[in-house]
Amino acid sequence: MVTHETSGQEIASRPRIGDIARAAGVSTAAVSYALNNRAGVSTQTRDRILDVAARLGWSPHDAARRLSSARSETIGMVIGRSAEVVATEPFFGSFTAGVSEVLSGESHSLTLQVVPDVDAEMSTLEKWWARRTVDGVLLLDPRAADPRIRLVEKLGMPTVVAGGPVANASVTSIWTDDEAGMREAVAHLLALGHRRFARISESGTLLHSMTRTGAMVGALREAGLPKPTVFELDDTPDSAETLTHRLLDQQVRPSVILCDNDLVGISVLSTLHERGLDVPRDISVMVWDDSLLCQRMSPSLSAMRRDVLSYGAQSARALLRMVRGAAPSVELHSVPSFIARASTGPA
């Protein structure tokens, strides 16, 4: 890395136009045209230069960005999930609708991109910032030691993380109190006489999954009960069905299964019916994030409810404030509440 001395101290410099030109095999003039989105280079050359610039960690100088009156008037949201999950899981549609509702009354529009994994998310963020495609971004599904947060901090990119709280002073965090919500659900199920708990969880690296599992384990420990059986979903289409069979094939079958989303709960219900089990007489089922699907199932699914539409709206408003110069903050959106329906009953 190139360094220079200021007041006797060496500090790391950003890559310069010459560095980008050498790496891309073009002139410095071509780099300048590409970085400033001016005519003078072909689209193919511009894209190559911007890719190289993003790889080298280039971003517009903060002072230059402040001096420039030209903004993209766009905020970005990139979702690192399969297209099938984003298309079918109600959370993503409701959250995006909340964001769009806020932006419809503002000067900004929304750029949404669905990519398969975190690496692709980070590549997208780098390209967006290098090309000045967006003024800031919304991140979903925060993880432990999340590399995306380190990246946006390095880039100086206004960012709101939905799903924290995230312990990082450079981003705004909007969160729902999943710990309190899970404890409420466990208390309700304990009152129904349940003592054998199981959970089908999303990836254990996701903060919301970690929080929910930790709260469940803690609540059961305080009640003098053993740890629940926790299985994590993988990326295969039949993962929920496979894990349900595994739970049912255990020597001691659970009396209740708690699922991380409504689609998993529907798969669990279907598998239980295939195995000839009655819900809730033989086994109870509860899911996270209430939806119309939960209400229309037979039996209807007991669920944790939070207003995902307003969750997206609050996140969008927070990001607009950051884009306009506000300091990062940590904001509690809500505490999910337990909605009892036909899928949970006495153990």
C-alpha positions in Angstrom: 0.0 0.0 0.0 1.2 3.5 -0.9 1.9 5.7 2.2 2.8 9.3 2.7 3.9 11.3 5.7 1.8 14.0 7.3 3.0 15.8 10.5 5.6 13.0 11.1 3.0 10.2 10.8 2.5 7.7 8.0 -1.1 7.2 7.0 -2.5 5.0 4.3 -3.6 6.8 1.1 -6.4 5.9 -1.2 -5.4 4.4 -4.6 -4.6 7.2 -7.0 -5.7 7.6 -10.6 -2.2 6.5 -11.7 -2.6 3.3 -9.7 -5.9 2.5 -11.3 -4.6 3.4 -14.8 -1.6 1.0 -14.4 -3.8 -1.8 -13.1 -6.3 -1.4 -15.8 -3.8 -0.8 -18.6 -5.2 2.5 -19.7 -4.3 6.2 -19.6 -4.9 8.4 -16.6 -7.2 10.5 -18.8 -9.3 7.4 -19.5 -9.5 6.7 -15.7 -10.6 10.3 -15.1 -13.3 10.0 -17.7 -14.6 6.8 -16.3 -14.6 7.8 -12.6 -16.4 11.1 -13.4 -18.9 9.4 -15.8 -17.9 11.6 -18.7 -17.7 10.8 -22.4 -14.4 9.8 -23.8 -14.2 6.0 -23.2 -16.2 3.1 -24.4 -18.8 1.4 -22.1 -16.6 -1.7 -22.0 -13.5 0.3 -21.0 -15.4 2.3 -18.4 -16.8 -0.9 -16.8 -13.2 -2.4 -16.7 -11.8 0.7 -15.1 -14.6 0.9 -12.5 -14.2 -2.8 -11.7 -10.4 -2.3 -11.1 -11.1 0.8 -9.1 -13.5 -1.0 -6.8 -11.0 -3.9 -6.4 -8.3 -1.5 -5.4 -10.6 0.1 -2.8 -11.1 3.4 -4.5 -14.0 5.6 -3.4 -14.6 9.3 -4.0 -12.9 11.5 -1.4 -15.3 12.6 1.2 -14.6 16.2 0.7 -15.1 15.9 -3.0 -18.4 14.1 -2.5 -19.6 16.9 -0.2 -18.5 19.6 -2.6 -20.3 17.9 -5.4 -24.0 18.8 -5.7 -24.7 15.8 -7.9 -26.2 12.9 -6.1 -27.6 9.7 -7.6 -30.9 10.3 -5.7 -31.0 6.5 -5.3 -30.6 4.2 -2.4 -29.6 0.6 -2.8 -30.6 -2.7 -1.2 -28.8 -5.9 -2.1 -30.2 -9.2 -0.7 -27.9 -12.2 -0.4 -30.5 -14.9 -0.8 -31.6 -17.1 -3.6 -34.2 -15.6 -5.9 -36.6 -18.3 -5.0 -36.5 -17.4 -1.3 -36.8 -13.7 -2.0 -39.8 -14.3 -4.3 -41.7 -16.6 -1.8 -40.8 -15.4 1.7 -43.3 -12.7 2.6 -40.8 -10.8 4.8 -38.8 -9.5 1.8 -41.8 -8.2 -0.1 -43.2 -6.5 3.0 -39.9 -4.9 3.9 -39.3 -3.7 0.4 -42.8 -2.3 0.2 -42.2 -0.3 3.4 -39.0 1.1 1.9 -40.7 2.0 -1.4 -43.6 3.7 0.4 -41.3 6.1 2.1 -39.2 6.8 -1.0 -42.4 7.5 -3.1 -42.7 10.8 -1.2 -39.0 11.6 -1.4 -36.5 12.5 -4.1 -34.8 9.1 -3.9 -35.7 5.9 -5.8 -34.7 2.3 -4.9 -32.2 0.0 -6.7 -32.7 -3.6 -5.6 -30.4 -6.5 -6.5 -30.7 -10.1 -5.5 -27.5 -12.1 -5.4 -26.6 -15.6 -4.1 -24.2 -14.9 -1.3 -22.3 -12.4 0.8 -19.3 -12.3 -1.6 -21.6 -11.2 -4.3 -23.2 -8.6 -2.0 -19.8 -7.1 -1.3 -18.9 -7.0 -4.9 -22.2 -5.2 -5.7 -21.6 -2.7 -2.9 -18.1 -1.9 -4.2 -19.3 -1.4 -7.7 -22.3 0.8 -6.7 -20.1 3.0 -4.6 -17.3 3.3 -7.2 -19.8 4.2 -9.9 -21.8 6.5 -7.6 -24.9 4.4 -8.4 -26.3 4.9 -4.9 -26.1 7.5 -2.1 -26.4 4.8 0.6 -27.5 1.2 1.2 -29.8 -0.9 3.3 -28.3 -4.2 4.5 -30.4 -7.2 5.7 -29.5 -10.4 7.5 -26.6 -9.1 9.6 -24.1 -11.8 10.7 -21.5 -12.2 13.4 -18.3 -10.5 12.3 -20.1 -9.3 9.2 -17.6 -8.5 6.4 -20.2 -6.2 4.7 -20.2 -3.8 7.6 -16.4 -3.6 7.6 -16.6 -2.9 3.9 -19.1 0.0 4.0 -17.1 1.5 6.9 -14.0 1.4 4.8 -15.9 3.0 1.8 -17.5 5.7 4.0 -20.9 4.6 2.6 -24.0 5.7 4.5 -25.6 2.4 5.7 -28.5 1.2 7.7 -28.5 -2.4 8.9 -31.9 -3.9 9.6 -31.7 -6.8 12.0 -29.2 -5.9 14.7 -28.5 -4.3 17.0 -25.1 -4.0 15.4 -22.2 -2.8 17.6 -20.5 -0.5 15.0 -20.5 3.2 15.3 -20.3 3.8 11.5 -23.7 2.4 10.6 -27.2 2.9 11.8 -28.9 -0.2 13.2 -32.7 -0.8 13.2 -33.7 -3.8 15.1 -36.6 -5.8 16.6 -36.2 -7.3 20.1 -36.2 -11.0 19.1 -34.9 -12.0 22.5 -38.0 -10.6 24.3 -40.2 -12.0 21.6 -38.8 -15.5 21.9 -39.1 -15.4 25.7 -42.7 -14.5 25.4 -43.3 -17.4 23.0 -41.5 -19.9 25.2 -43.5 -18.7 28.3 -46.8 -19.3 26.4 -45.8 -22.8 25.4 -44.5 -23.6 28.9 -47.9 -22.6 30.2 -49.5 -25.1 27.8 -47.4 -27.8 29.4 -44.7 -28.2 26.7 -41.4 -29.5 28.0 -39.7 -31.0 24.9 -38.8 -28.1 22.5 -37.3 -28.2 19.1 -36.3 -25.4 16.7 -35.7 -25.3 12.9 -33.4 -22.4 12.4 -31.9 -20.4 9.5 -28.1 -20.2 9.4 -26.6 -20.0 12.9 -24.3 -17.2 11.6 -27.3 -14.8 11.2 -27.7 -12.5 14.2 -31.5 -13.0 14.3 -31.2 -16.7 14.4 -28.4 -16.6 17.0 -30.5 -14.2 19.2 -33.7 -16.4 19.0 -31.8 -19.6 19.7 -30.0 -18.0 22.6 -33.2 -16.6 24.1 -34.9 -20.0 23.8 -32.0 -21.9 25.4 -31.9 -19.3 28.2 -35.7 -19.4 28.9 -35.7 -23.2 29.1 -32.7 -23.2 31.3 -34.4 -20.8 33.7 -37.4 -23.2 33.7 -35.1 -26.1 34.7 -35.4 -27.8 31.3 -32.7 -29.2 29.0 -31.5 -27.4 25.9 -33.9 -27.7 22.9 -33.0 -29.6 19.8 -31.9 -27.1 17.2 -31.5 -28.0 13.5 -30.2 -25.5 10.9 -31.6 -25.3 7.4 -29.3 -25.7 4.4 -29.8 -24.5 0.9 -31.6 -27.6 -0.5 -35.3 -27.2 -1.4 -36.4 -30.0 0.9 -34.3 -29.0 3.9 -37.3 -28.2 6.2 -39.0 -31.5 5.3 -35.8 -33.5 5.9 -35.2 -31.8 9.3 -38.7 -32.5 10.4 -38.3 -36.2 9.6 -35.1 -36.2 11.7 -36.9 -34.6 14.6 -39.7 -37.1 14.4 -37.3 -40.1 14.2 -35.6 -39.2 17.4 -36.1 -41.5 20.4 -37.9 -38.8 22.3 -40.1 -36.7 19.9 -40.5 -33.0 20.6 -43.9 -31.7 21.7 -43.5 -28.4 19.9 -41.4 -27.2 16.9 -40.5 -23.5 16.6 -39.7 -22.4 13.0 -37.7 -19.4 11.8 -40.2 -18.3 9.1 -43.7 -19.1 7.8 -42.6 -21.1 4.8 -40.6 -23.5 7.0 -43.7 -23.8 9.2 -45.8 -24.7 6.2 -43.3 -27.4 5.2 -43.3 -28.8 8.8 -47.1 -28.9 8.8 -47.2 -30.8 5.6 -44.6 -33.3 6.8 -46.4 -33.9 10.0 -49.6 -34.6 8.1 -47.8 -37.0 5.9 -46.6 -38.9 9.0 -50.1 -39.2 10.2 -49.7 -36.7 13.1 -52.4 -34.3 14.2 -51.5 -30.7 14.9 -51.8 -29.6 17.7 -53.0 -32.8 19.4 -49.8 -34.8 18.7 -47.4 -31.9 18.2 -47.6 -28.1 18.2 -46.0 -25.8 15.6 -45.1 -22.1 15.9 -43.4 -19.8 13.4 -41.7 -16.4 13.2 -43.2 -13.5 11.3 -46.9 -13.7 11.0 -48.4 -13.5 7.5 -51.5 -14.1 5.5 -50.2 -17.6 4.8 -50.1 -18.3 8.6 -53.8 -17.2 8.9 -54.9 -19.3 5.8 -53.3 -22.6 6.7 -55.2 -25.5 8.2 -54.7 -25.5 11.1 -53.8 -21.8 11.2 -50.2 -21.2 12.4 -49.4 -19.6 15.7 -46.8 -16.9 15.0 -44.6 -14.1 16.2 -46.0 -10.9 14.7 -44.1 -7.7 13.9 -45.0 -4.9 11.5 -42.5 -5.6 8.7 -44.0 -2.9 6.5 -43.2 -0.2 9.1 -39.8 -1.9 9.8 -38.8 -1.2 6.1 -40.3 2.3 6.3 -38.3 3.2 9.5 -35.1 1.8 7.9 -35.6 3.9 4.8 -36.2 7.1 6.8 -33.1 6.4 8.8 -31.0 6.0 5.7 -32.3 9.2 4.1 -31.3 11.0 7.3 -27.8 9.6 7.0 -27.5 10.5 3.4 -28.4 14.1 4.4 -25.6 14.2 7.0 -27.2 12.7 10.2 -24.9 10.7 12.5 -25.4 6.9 12.8 -27.8 5.7 15.5 -29.3 2.5 17.0 -33.1 2.4 16.9 -35.4 -0.2 18.3 -38.3 -0.8 15.9 -40.6 -3.1 18.0 -40.9 -6.2 20.2 -42.6 -9.0 18.3 -45.8 -10.3 19.9 -47.1 -13.9 20.1 -50.3 -14.6 18.2 -51.9 -17.9 19.4 -53.8 -19.8 16.7 -54.9 -23.4 16.1 -51.4 -25.0 15.6 -50.4 -24.7 19.3 -52.3 -26.5 22.1 -51.7 -28.4 25.4 -48.8 -30.9 25.4 
